[in-house]
Amino acid sequence: MTAERPTTGSLVIHSARLVDGGSVLADAWVRFDDGKVSGRGVGDSWTAADEVVDAVASAGEGAVLTPGFIDIHGHGGAGASFDDGIDAIRTARTLHRAHGTTRAVISLVTAPLDALARRVQDIADLMTTDADILGSHLEGPFLDPAHHGAHEPTLLREPRAADVARLLEAGRGTIRQVTIAPERPGGLDAIRSIVEAGAAAAIGHTSADAAMAIAAFDAGASILTHAFNAMPGIHHRAPGPVLAAAADHRVVLEAIADGVHLDPHVIKLVFDSAPGRVALITDAMAAAGSADGHYDLGAVGVTVREGIARADDTGSIAGSTLTQDVALRRAIAAGVGLSDAVQALTATPARAIGCAHDLGSLGTGFTADAVLLDAQLRVARVWVGARS
């Protein structure tokens, strides 16, 4: 499936269950004009357009229409890694768009500083031509060696001010997120610098206890990177960073609903603990949408068996093979409500990276990104609109 681009002319999609903004609207229609949402309603109150899509005819009874999905943390797909340059990014993005992810942040794993600077520069350049790319996410190198996961531990470093500034400058304002272990020397100052530069600081790959996590959130950190993974868990005398994040209404918690990173009961727990503040991410690596086998994730060799990616040297989980439509279905299977799960794919990630003004909703004036799903929540059609 390829994503359709309603960037010129008018389009009406009608007879769908519209899931948007935390609610479900039956027999709804949405109108796009020149790549923007220009109206919505119910029944047959829509007017003629250049193209009219009957949701039931396209996706069957019970068709569901949602805003386009937004992945703020993924590393590749279709055999291609985001770390391998522009062609690889486009290859992987084509796969994920077909699964409903209309916009994505390009996540980069730990690498030498020179390489990371070049990669964020390339992504900044790519954003001038590929509007579905929202910027970059540096998942490293400022991580805790004790929780390195699938990051090469010899490349990890303390967040010295000059190194943080160099990467932020290389991104020319397009770095959306930086994951950092706040307990590392200079960590809290680095968080302040990241936020001052207009990016979101994320806590992850960390040994932080609850007190350190709270200090990081008070310094401006606003995302918890893939909650529960690569960090201390919850203990009754040591609540750790997850409960600290869940208690702080300024913080969005990333969750990987692939059945590997989080048990279904834990997925439901995250949603219940932080209502409206969960972002369903893929953390997908190159094997998403591709075959089992050997892959490289940055400097780390990875083997995928039965769809589960693990680092060759340590056996640690090394990203996922998830797509966001599958994450939607698995979250619902875990007991999450449809509107809550859709919000975690749309409005919440948009807000987490500062894009809530024109992405994550099918309200009037928003970008015309939309996903049409059948009653089993399988993707039928995808539209990518025009951003101003």
Backbone hydrogen bonds in HBPLUS format (Angstrom, degrees):
<---DONOR---> <-ACCEPTOR-->    atom                        ^
c    i                          cat <-CA-CA->   ^        H-A-AA   ^      H-
h    n   atom  resd res      DA  || num        DHA   H-A  angle D-A-AA Bond
n    s   type  num  typ     dist DA aas  dist angle  dist       angle   num
A0004-GLU N   A0382-VAL O   2.75 MM 378  6.04 173.5  1.76 153.6 151.3     1
A0384-VAL N   A0004-GLU O   2.64 MM 380  6.04 154.5  1.70 161.6 170.8     2
A0035-GLY N   A0006-PRO O   2.66 MM  29  5.00 107.0  2.19 162.5 153.7     3
A0034-ASP N   A0009-GLY O   2.77 MM  25  5.19 170.7  1.78 158.8 161.3     4
A0051-GLU N   A0010-SER O   3.15 MM  41  6.44 136.3  2.35 133.0 145.6     5
A0011-LEU N   A0032-PHE O   2.88 MM  21  5.05 150.7  1.97 144.3 147.8     6
A0032-PHE N   A0011-LEU O   2.72 MM  21  5.05 164.2  1.75 155.7 161.2     7
A0012-VAL N   A0051-GLU O   2.94 MM  39  6.41 152.9  2.02 152.8 161.6     8
A0053-VAL N   A0012-VAL O   2.73 MM  41  6.08 168.6  1.74 166.5 170.6     9
A0013-ILE N   A0030-VAL O   3.00 MM  17  5.47 163.2  2.03 158.7 163.8    10
A0030-VAL N   A0013-ILE O   2.92 MM  17  5.47 149.4  2.01 149.9 159.9    11
A0014-HIS N   A0053-VAL O   2.96 MM  39  6.39 161.5  1.99 168.9 173.7    12
A0055-ALA N   A0014-HIS O   2.89 MM  41  5.81 165.4  1.91 163.0 167.9    13
A0016-ALA N   A0028-ALA O   3.22 MM  12  5.24 175.8  2.22 142.3 143.1    14
A0028-ALA N   A0016-ALA O   2.75 MM  12  5.24 165.8  1.77 160.6 155.6    15
A0017-ARG N   A0063-ALA O   2.88 MM  46  6.14 165.0  1.90 150.6 155.7    16
A0065-LEU N   A0017-ARG O   2.83 MM  48  5.92 165.7  1.85 143.1 146.3    17
A0018-LEU N   A0025-LEU O   2.84 MM   7  4.97 156.5  1.89 153.2 148.1    18
A0025-LEU N   A0018-LEU O   2.78 MM   7  4.97 160.3  1.82 143.4 150.3    19
A0019-VAL N   A0065-LEU O   2.90 MM  46  6.15 167.0  1.92 166.4 170.0    20
A0020-ASP N   A0023-SER O   3.08 MM   3  5.71 151.6  2.16 157.3 164.7    21
A0023-SER N   A0020-ASP O   3.22 MM   3  5.71 160.2  2.26 114.3 120.0    22
A0043-GLY N   A0027-ASP O   2.81 MM  16  5.61 151.7  1.89 163.9 172.5    23
A0029-TRP N   A0041-GLY O   2.83 MM  12  5.39 155.1  1.89 142.1 142.1    24
A0041-GLY N   A0029-TRP O   3.02 MM  12  5.39 153.5  2.09 140.9 144.4    25
A0031-ARG N   A0039-GLY O   2.80 MM   8  5.11 167.7  1.82 149.4 146.8    26
A0038-SER N   A0031-ARG O   2.80 MM   7  5.58 165.5  1.82 144.2 149.2    27
A0033-ASP N   A0036-LYS O   2.84 MM   3  5.43 156.2  1.90 158.4 164.3    28
A0036-LYS N   A0033-ASP O   3.13 MM   3  5.43 155.9  2.19 111.3 118.6    29
A0368-ALA N   A0035-GLY O   2.98 MM 333  5.18 166.7  1.99 133.1 129.0    30
A0386-ALA N   A0035-GLY O   3.11 MM 351  4.54 152.7  2.19 107.2 115.7    31
A0037-VAL N   A0366-PHE O   2.79 MM 329  5.42 166.1  1.81 164.3 168.8    32
A0365-GLY N   A0037-VAL O   2.74 MM 328  5.24 175.1  1.74 145.9 146.7    33
A0058-SER N   A0054-ASP O   3.00 MM   4  6.27 147.7  2.10 151.6 161.6    34
A0059-ALA N   A0055-ALA O   2.77 MM   4  5.76 152.1  1.85 149.0 156.2    35
A0060-GLY N   A0056-VAL O   2.67 MM   4  4.32 140.4  1.82 124.0 129.2    36
A0063-ALA N   A0060-GLY O   3.17 MM   3  5.75 125.7  2.48 145.3 143.1    37
A0064-VAL N   A0373-LEU O   2.81 MM 309  5.02 163.9  1.83 143.0 148.6    38
A0373-LEU N   A0064-VAL O   2.73 MM 309  5.02 168.7  1.74 156.0 160.1    39
A0066-THR N   A0371-VAL O   2.94 MM 305  5.31 160.2  1.98 151.5 158.1    40
A0371-VAL N   A0066-THR O   2.92 MM 305  5.31 157.3  1.97 145.7 149.2    41
A0068-GLY N   A0369-ASP O   3.00 MM 301  4.66 135.4  2.21 103.3 100.3    42
A0069-PHE N   A0100-GLY O   2.98 MM  31  5.66 153.4  2.05 161.0 156.4    43
A0102-THR N   A0069-PHE O   2.98 MM  33  5.68 119.8  2.36 132.9 145.7    44
A0103-ARG N   A0069-PHE O   3.40 MM  34  6.77 161.7  2.44 160.3 162.9    45
A0070-ILE N   A0345-LEU O   2.80 MM 275  5.82 154.0  1.87 163.3 172.0    46
A0071-ASP N   A0103-ARG O   3.18 MM  32  6.67 157.1  2.24 148.6 150.8    47
A0105-VAL N   A0071-ASP O   2.90 MM  34  6.30 160.8  1.94 160.9 162.2    48
A0283-ASP N   A0073-HIS O   2.76 MM 210  5.33 154.0  1.83 158.5 151.6    49
A0107-SER N   A0074-GLY O   3.04 MM  33  5.43 148.4  2.14 173.7 170.0    50
A0075-HIS N   A0284-ALA O   2.55 MM 209  5.37 148.4  1.65 149.3 161.2    51
A0082-PHE N   A0075-HIS O   2.78 MM   7  5.37 178.8  1.78 146.8 146.6    52
A0076-GLY N   A0284-ALA O   2.96 MM 208  5.78 109.6  2.47 130.1 133.2    53
A0077-GLY N   A0080-ALA O   2.87 MM   3  5.32 151.7  1.95 152.8 161.6    54
A0080-ALA N   A0077-GLY O   2.92 MM   3  5.32 163.7  1.94 115.6 120.6    55
A0078-ALA N   A0288-ALA O   2.64 MM 210  5.84 166.4  1.66 174.0 172.0    56
A0079-GLY N   A0286-ALA O   2.69 MM 207  4.52 150.4  1.77 159.4 148.8    57
A0084-ASP N   A0081-SER O   2.99 MM   3  5.59 167.8  2.01 121.4 125.4    58
A0089-ILE N   A0085-GLY O   2.95 MM   4  6.21 156.9  2.01 153.8 161.3    59
A0090-ARG N   A0086-ILE O   2.97 MM   4  6.24 164.8  2.00 157.3 160.5    60
A0091-THR N   A0087-ASP O   2.97 MM   4  6.18 154.7  2.03 146.4 153.6    61
A0092-ALA N   A0088-ALA O   2.99 MM   4  6.21 170.6  2.00 155.7 157.3    62
A0093-ARG N   A0089-ILE O   2.87 MM   4  6.01 159.0  1.92 151.3 158.1    63
A0094-THR N   A0090-ARG O   3.02 MM   4  6.14 150.1  2.11 144.0 150.5    64
A0096-HIS N   A0092-ALA O   3.12 MM   4  6.48 167.8  2.14 155.0 157.0    65
A0097-ARG N   A0093-ARG O   2.83 MM   4  5.94 157.7  1.88 155.0 160.4    66
A0098-ALA N   A0094-THR O   3.31 MM   4  6.43 155.1  2.38 140.8 146.3    67
A0099-HIS N   A0096-HIS O   3.02 MM   3  5.04 141.5  2.17  97.7 109.4    68
A0101-THR N   A0096-HIS O   3.01 MM   5  5.41 153.7  2.08 148.1 139.7    69
A0100-GLY N   A0097-ARG O   2.94 MM   3  5.11 156.8  1.99 116.0 115.3    70
A0104-ALA N   A0132-ASP O   3.03 MM  28  6.52 149.7  2.12 163.4 172.9    71
A0134-LEU N   A0104-ALA O   2.83 MM  30  5.67 174.4  1.83 146.0 147.9    72
A0106-ILE N   A0135-GLY O   2.84 MM  29  6.15 171.2  1.84 155.4 152.9    73
A0137-HIS N   A0106-ILE O   2.83 MM  31  5.82 147.8  1.93 139.1 134.5    74
A0108-LEU N   A0137-HIS O   2.82 MM  29  6.07 160.6  1.86 178.7 172.8    75
A0139-GLU N   A0108-LEU O   3.05 MM  31  5.86 155.4  2.11 156.1 163.9    76
A0115-ALA N   A0112-PRO O   3.02 MM   3  5.37 116.2  2.44 106.0 120.9    77
A0116-LEU N   A0112-PRO O   3.02 MM   4  6.35 161.5  2.05 159.2 165.0    78
A0117-ALA N   A0113-LEU O   2.93 MM   4  6.13 160.2  1.97 153.0 158.2    79
A0118-ARG N   A0114-ASP O   3.07 MM   4  6.35 157.6  2.12 146.6 152.2    80
A0119-ARG N   A0115-ALA O   2.96 MM   4  6.19 156.8  2.01 148.9 155.7    81
A0120-VAL N   A0116-LEU O   2.97 MM   4  6.21 162.9  2.00 156.4 159.2    82
A0121-GLN N   A0117-ALA O   3.12 MM   4  6.24 148.4  2.22 140.3 149.2    83
A0122-ASP N   A0118-ARG O   2.91 MM   4  6.20 155.5  1.97 148.8 155.4    84
A0123-ILE N   A0119-ARG O   2.98 MM   4  6.24 156.6  2.04 147.0 153.2    85
A0124-ALA N   A0120-VAL O   2.96 MM   4  6.12 154.4  2.03 140.5 147.5    86
A0125-ASP N   A0121-GLN O   2.98 MM   4  6.30 154.8  2.04 148.8 155.4    87
A0126-LEU N   A0122-ASP O   2.85 MM   4  6.10 156.4  1.90 148.1 155.2    88
A0127-MET N   A0123-ILE O   3.00 MM   4  6.21 142.7  2.14 146.9 155.4    89
A0128-THR N   A0125-ASP O   3.07 MM   3  5.68 155.8  2.13 113.4 120.6    90
A0129-THR N   A0126-LEU O   3.03 MM   3  5.59 158.6  2.08 115.9 122.3    91
A0130-ASP N   A0126-LEU O   2.86 MM   4  5.87 158.7  1.90 161.5 168.5    92
A0133-ILE N   A0130-ASP O   3.15 MM   3  5.97 168.8  2.16 124.3 127.2    93
A0136-SER N   A0174-THR O   3.17 MM  38  6.50 149.5  2.27 133.3 141.6    94
A0176-ARG N   A0136-SER O   2.83 MM  40  5.69 151.1  1.91 150.3 159.1    95
A0138-LEU N   A0177-GLN O   2.96 MM  39  6.38 150.1  2.05 156.0 154.2    96
A0179-THR N   A0138-LEU O   2.89 MM  41  6.20 164.9  1.91 153.1 157.3    97
A0157-ARG N   A0141-PRO O   2.99 MM  16  5.89 161.3  2.03 147.2 148.8    98
A0181-ALA N   A0142-PHE O   2.94 MM  39  6.34 155.3  2.00 164.8 162.0    99
A0144-ASP N   A0205-HIS O   2.94 MM  61  5.75 166.7  1.96 162.5 162.6   100
A0147-HIS N   A0144-ASP O   2.90 MM   3  5.41 157.8  1.95 118.8 126.0   101
A0151-HIS N   A0148-HIS O   2.90 MM   3  5.26 155.8  1.96 130.9 138.6   102
A0155-LEU N   A0152-GLU O   3.07 MM   3  5.72 159.6  2.11 120.3 126.7   103
A0156-LEU N   A0153-PRO O   3.23 MM   3  5.40 163.1  2.26 107.1 112.2   104
A0160-ARG N   A0158-GLU O   2.85 MM   2  5.74 133.8  2.07 109.2  94.8   105
A0163-ASP N   A0160-ARG O   3.05 MM   3  5.41 119.7  2.43 106.2 120.7   106
A0164-VAL N   A0160-ARG O   3.02 MM   4  6.29 166.5  2.04 164.1 168.2   107
A0165-ALA N   A0161-ALA O   2.93 MM   4  6.05 165.3  1.96 150.5 155.0   108
A0166-ARG N   A0162-ALA O   2.94 MM   4  6.06 151.9  2.02 140.1 147.8   109
A0167-LEU N   A0163-ASP O   3.19 MM   4  6.44 163.7  2.22 151.1 153.4   110
A0168-LEU N   A0164-VAL O   3.06 MM   4  6.28 165.4  2.08 153.8 158.2   111
A0169-GLU N   A0165-ALA O   2.88 MM   4  6.00 159.0  1.93 151.1 156.8   112
A0170-ALA N   A0166-ARG O   2.96 MM   4  6.14 152.0  2.04 144.0 152.0   113
A0171-GLY N   A0167-LEU O   3.14 MM   4  6.40 143.2  2.28 144.7 153.2   114
A0172-ARG N   A0169-GLU O   3.10 MM   3  5.29 153.5  2.18 105.0 113.1   115
A0174-THR N   A0171-GLY O   2.92 MM   3  5.19 153.9  1.99 112.0 120.5   116
A0200-ALA N   A0176-ARG O   2.79 MM  24  5.94 174.8  1.79 135.3 137.1   117
A0178-VAL N   A0200-ALA O   2.96 MM  22  6.44 146.0  2.07 161.4 170.7   118
A0202-ALA N   A0178-VAL O   2.80 MM  24  5.78 168.9  1.81 150.4 147.7   119
A0180-ILE N   A0202-ALA O   2.81 MM  22  6.12 152.4  1.89 159.7 164.8   120
A0204-GLY N   A0180-ILE O   3.28 MM  24  5.86 158.5  2.33 128.1 132.4   121
A0184-ARG N   A0181-ALA O   3.19 MM   3  5.96 167.1  2.21 123.5 127.2   122
A0187-GLY N   A0184-ARG O   2.77 MM   3  5.18 147.3  1.87 152.4 149.4   123
A0190-ALA N   A0186-GLY O   2.91 MM   4  6.07 151.9  1.99 150.5 159.2   124
A0191-ILE N   A0187-GLY O   2.98 MM   4  6.28 152.9  2.05 148.6 155.6   125
A0192-ARG N   A0188-LEU O   3.15 MM   4  6.46 158.8  2.20 144.9 149.6   126
A0193-SER N   A0189-ASP O   3.02 MM   4  6.35 152.0  2.10 146.6 154.3   127
A0194-ILE N   A0190-ALA O   2.87 MM   4  6.12 159.0  1.91 155.5 161.0   128
A0195-VAL N   A0191-ILE O   3.00 MM   4  6.21 168.9  2.01 157.4 159.6   129
A0196-GLU N   A0192-ARG O   2.94 MM   4  6.03 157.2  1.99 143.0 150.1   130
A0197-ALA N   A0193-SER O   3.03 MM   4  6.19 138.3  2.21 139.9 150.0   131
A0197-ALA N   A0194-ILE O   3.18 MM   3  5.20 128.5  2.46  94.0 107.2   132
A0199-ALA N   A0194-ILE O   3.19 MM   5  5.63 156.9  2.25 156.9 149.9   133
A0198-GLY N   A0195-VAL O   2.93 MM   3  5.18 159.6  1.98 109.3 115.7   134
A0222-SER N   A0201-ALA O   2.94 MM  21  6.06 149.8  2.03 160.3 163.7   135
A0203-ILE N   A0223-ILE O   2.85 MM  20  6.29 157.4  1.90 156.1 155.8   136
A0225-THR N   A0203-ILE O   2.84 MM  22  5.78 154.4  1.91 139.2 147.6   137
A0206-THR N   A0230-ALA O   3.01 MM  24  6.47 136.9  2.20 155.5 158.3   138
A0213-ALA N   A0209-ASP O   2.96 MM   4  6.19 160.9  1.99 155.7 161.8   139
A0214-ILE N   A0210-ALA O   2.89 MM   4  6.11 160.1  1.93 152.6 157.5   140
A0215-ALA N   A0211-ALA O   3.01 MM   4  6.28 154.8  2.08 144.2 151.1   141
A0216-ALA N   A0212-MET O   2.92 MM   4  6.20 149.8  2.01 146.6 155.0   142
A0217-PHE N   A0213-ALA O   2.90 MM   4  6.25 154.5  1.96 151.9 158.7   143
A0218-ASP N   A0214-ILE O   2.89 MM   4  6.12 155.1  1.95 148.4 155.8   144
A0219-ALA N   A0215-ALA O   2.96 MM   4  6.17 131.4  2.20 135.4 148.4   145
A0221-ALA N   A0216-ALA O   3.02 MM   5  5.62 160.6  2.06 147.9 141.7   146
A0220-GLY N   A0217-PHE O   3.05 MM   3  5.07 149.5  2.14  98.4 108.0   147
A0252-VAL N   A0222-SER O   2.90 MM  30  6.21 161.1  1.94 142.0 143.4   148
A0224-LEU N   A0252-VAL O   2.86 MM  28  6.29 148.8  1.95 159.2 164.3   149
A0254-GLU N   A0224-LEU O   3.01 MM  30  5.98 169.9  2.02 158.7 162.0   150
A0229-ASN N   A0226-HIS O   3.01 MM   3  5.77 147.9  2.12 138.0 147.9   151
A0227-ALA N   A0254-GLU O   2.87 MM  27  5.68 153.0  1.94 140.7 143.8   152
A0235-HIS N   A0238-ALA O   3.09 MM   3  4.77 146.1  2.21 121.3 126.0   153
A0238-ALA N   A0235-HIS O   2.99 MM   3  4.77 144.4  2.12  97.3 108.5   154
A0245-ALA N   A0241-PRO O   2.90 MM   4  6.02 153.0  1.98 143.8 150.1   155
A0246-ALA N   A0242-VAL O   2.89 MM   4  6.15 159.7  1.93 151.0 157.2   156
A0247-ALA N   A0243-LEU O   3.01 MM   4  6.09 144.0  2.15 143.1 150.8   157
A0248-ASP N   A0245-ALA O   3.12 MM   3  5.21 154.3  2.18 104.5 112.4   158
A0251-VAL N   A0248-ASP O   3.07 MM   3  5.76 171.6  2.08 127.4 129.3   159
A0253-LEU N   A0277-ARG O   2.77 MM  24  6.18 163.9  1.80 168.2 167.1   160
A0279-ALA N   A0253-LEU O   2.98 MM  26  6.10 160.6  2.01 136.8 141.5   161
A0255-ALA N   A0279-ALA O   2.96 MM  24  6.14 149.0  2.05 153.6 151.7   162
A0281-ILE N   A0255-ALA O   3.02 MM  26  5.99 157.3  2.07 147.0 154.4   163
A0266-VAL N   A0263-ASP O   2.86 MM   3  5.20 126.3  2.15 109.0 123.7   164
A0267-ILE N   A0263-ASP O   3.00 MM   4  6.41 151.4  2.08 154.3 163.4   165
A0268-LYS N   A0264-PRO O   3.10 MM   4  6.39 163.4  2.13 151.1 153.9   166
A0269-LEU N   A0265-HIS O   2.99 MM   4  6.19 149.9  2.08 136.4 145.4   167
A0270-VAL N   A0266-VAL O   2.89 MM   4  6.15 157.2  1.94 153.4 157.4   168
A0271-PHE N   A0267-ILE O   3.19 MM   4  6.52 165.0  2.21 152.8 155.8   169
A0272-ASP N   A0268-LYS O   2.90 MM   4  6.11 160.3  1.94 152.6 158.6   170
A0273-SER N   A0269-LEU O   2.84 MM   4  5.92 147.5  1.94 148.3 157.2   171
A0274-ALA N   A0270-VAL O   3.04 MM   4  6.10 141.8  2.19 147.2 155.6   172
A0277-ARG N   A0274-ALA O   2.95 MM   3  5.35 154.3  2.01 141.6 139.6   173
A0280-LEU N   A0344-ALA O   2.82 MM  64  5.37 157.6  1.87 127.2 134.8   174
A0320-SER N   A0283-ASP O   2.93 MM  37  5.67 142.6  2.07 129.0 131.9   175
A0285-MET N   A0320-SER O   2.90 MM  35  5.86 158.8  1.95 162.4 155.3   176
A0288-ALA N   A0285-MET O   3.04 MM   3  6.02 174.7  2.04 135.1 136.8   177
A0290-SER N   A0287-ALA O   2.85 MM   3  4.83 152.7  1.93 134.4 129.1   178
A0293-GLY N   A0304-VAL O   3.03 MM  11  5.15 142.9  2.17 125.3 136.4   179
A0304-VAL N   A0293-GLY O   2.77 MM  11  5.15 165.7  1.79 151.5 156.3   180
A0295-TYR N   A0302-VAL O   2.75 MM   7  5.10 163.1  1.78 155.5 158.9   181
A0302-VAL N   A0295-TYR O   2.73 MM   7  5.10 163.0  1.76 163.2 158.6   182
A0297-LEU N   A0300-VAL O   2.80 MM   3  5.21 174.9  1.81 163.0 164.2   183
A0300-VAL N   A0297-LEU O   3.13 MM   3  5.21 163.8  2.15 120.3 122.2   184
A0312-ASP N   A0301-GLY O   2.85 MM  11  5.58 171.7  1.86 143.2 144.2   185
A0303-THR N   A0310-ARG O   2.98 MM   7  5.64 163.4  2.01 162.8 161.0   186
A0310-ARG N   A0303-THR O   3.07 MM   7  5.64 160.8  2.11 143.6 148.7   187
A0305-ARG N   A0308-ILE O   3.04 MM   3  5.36 156.0  2.10 144.9 143.0   188
A0308-ILE N   A0305-ARG O   2.97 MM   3  5.36 166.5  1.98 116.3 120.8   189
A0318-ALA N   A0309-ALA O   2.86 MM   9  5.21 166.2  1.88 123.7 125.8   190
A0311-ALA N   A0316-SER O   2.77 MM   5  5.34 155.7  1.83 153.1 159.2   191
A0315-GLY N   A0311-ALA O   2.85 MM   4  4.91 144.9  1.97 133.6 142.6   192
A0327-ALA N   A0323-THR O   3.05 MM   4  6.40 153.0  2.12 146.9 155.4   193
A0328-LEU N   A0324-GLN O   2.96 MM   4  6.18 150.6  2.04 143.4 150.1   194
A0329-ARG N   A0325-ASP O   3.18 MM   4  6.50 162.3  2.21 145.5 148.7   195
A0330-ARG N   A0326-VAL O   2.90 MM   4  6.14 159.8  1.94 154.9 160.7   196
A0331-ALA N   A0327-ALA O   2.91 MM   4  6.01 153.4  1.98 147.5 154.3   197
A0332-ILE N   A0328-LEU O   3.11 MM   4  6.35 161.4  2.15 150.9 155.4   198
A0333-ALA N   A0329-ARG O   2.92 MM   4  6.14 153.6  2.00 143.1 151.1   199
A0334-ALA N   A0330-ARG O   3.01 MM   4  6.15 131.7  2.25 134.8 146.7   200
A0334-ALA N   A0331-ALA O   3.10 MM   3  5.03 130.6  2.35  92.0 105.6   201
A0336-VAL N   A0331-ALA O   3.12 MM   5  5.60 160.7  2.16 147.8 143.3   202
A0335-GLY N   A0332-ILE O   2.95 MM   3  5.14 159.6  1.99 107.7 114.2   203
A0341-ALA N   A0337-GLY O   2.89 MM   4  6.10 160.2  1.93 158.1 163.9   204
A0342-VAL N   A0338-LEU O   2.94 MM   4  6.15 162.1  1.98 154.9 159.6   205
A0343-GLN N   A0339-SER O   2.97 MM   4  6.08 157.0  2.03 141.2 147.9   206
A0344-ALA N   A0340-ASP O   3.09 MM   4  6.33 144.6  2.22 140.1 149.0   207
A0345-LEU N   A0342-VAL O   2.96 MM   3  5.14 152.3  2.04 106.0 115.0   208
A0346-THR N   A0343-GLN O   3.20 MM   3  5.07 151.2  2.29  97.9 106.5   209
A0348-THR N   A0343-GLN O   3.06 MM   5  5.98 169.7  2.07 156.5 158.7   210
A0350-ALA N   A0346-THR O   3.15 MM   4  6.24 156.8  2.21 149.9 157.1   211
A0351-ARG N   A0347-ALA O   2.95 MM   4  6.14 156.4  2.01 148.3 154.3   212
A0352-ALA N   A0348-THR O   2.94 MM   4  6.16 153.6  2.01 151.0 158.9   213
A0355-CYS N   A0350-ALA O   2.75 MM   5  4.78 162.2  1.78 156.7 150.5   214
A0354-GLY N   A0351-ARG O   3.20 MM   3  5.11 170.5  2.21 106.2 108.3   215
A0358-ASP N   A0355-CYS O   3.34 MM   3  6.22 161.6  2.38 122.1 125.0   216
A0359-LEU N   A0355-CYS O   3.10 MM   4  5.86 138.4  2.28 157.5 169.8   217
A0367-THR N   A0358-ASP O   2.97 MM   9  5.63 169.4  1.98 143.0 146.1   218
A0366-PHE N   A0363-GLY O   3.10 MM   3  5.79 164.2  2.12 142.4 144.6   219
A0369-ASP N   A0367-THR O   2.82 MM   2  5.73 140.7  1.97 104.6  93.2   220
A0370-ALA N   A0383-TRP O   2.98 MM  13  5.13 157.0  2.04 134.7 140.1   221
A0383-TRP N   A0370-ALA O   2.87 MM  13  5.13 168.3  1.89 153.0 153.8   222
A0372-LEU N   A0381-ARG O   2.87 MM   9  5.14 176.5  1.87 155.9 156.3   223
A0380-ALA N   A0372-LEU O   2.73 MM   8  5.52 169.3  1.74 159.7 158.8   224
A0381-ARG N   A0372-LEU O   3.26 MM   9  5.14 158.4  2.31 131.8 136.6   225
A0374-ASP N   A0378-ARG O   2.90 MM   4  5.45 154.2  1.97 146.2 152.5   226
A0377-LEU N   A0374-ASP O   2.83 MM   3  5.07 157.7  1.88 117.9 120.7   227
